[in-house]
Amino acid sequence: MSSRSRIITIIIILALTVYAGISLYNFWGHHVEVLESLHEARREAAELQQKIADLEYMLANIDDPDVMRRIAEEILGLVSPDELLITDGAGAD
């Protein structure tokens, strides 16, 4: 193999290595973004599962006075006549 062929071969190998490195870097960046999205989706799913479990508990124990009070306060936004409601003036959520 001549000197010129070796130089061309080295240049081609170097170019392919640089291209592979850049591609791998881009792939890794996308991979990290996807993993972050996956973790966020799993966290949201866990929160929703907890909320579903709470609602199922309330539904199963609807006659319990504590559950009735919780529904009235958290879901309906009601307060007892002896409680003072203080708001920031921003209105409902």
TAZIMO-V268371 format. One record per pair of residues at least 12 apart in sequence whose ideal C-beta (glycine too) atoms are under 10 Angstrom apart, sorted by the first residue. I is the first residue (numbers start at 1). GAP is how many residues later the second one is. D is the distance in whole Angstrom. If there is no record, write none. Layout:
i:I gap:GAP d:D
i:I gap:GAP d:D
//
This chain:
i:54 gap:16 d:9
i:54 gap:20 d:9
i:55 gap:16 d:10
i:55 gap:20 d:9
i:57 gap:13 d:10
i:58 gap:12 d:7
i:58 gap:13 d:6
i:58 gap:16 d:9
i:58 gap:17 d:8
i:59 gap:12 d:10
i:77 gap:15 d:8
i:77 gap:16 d:9
//
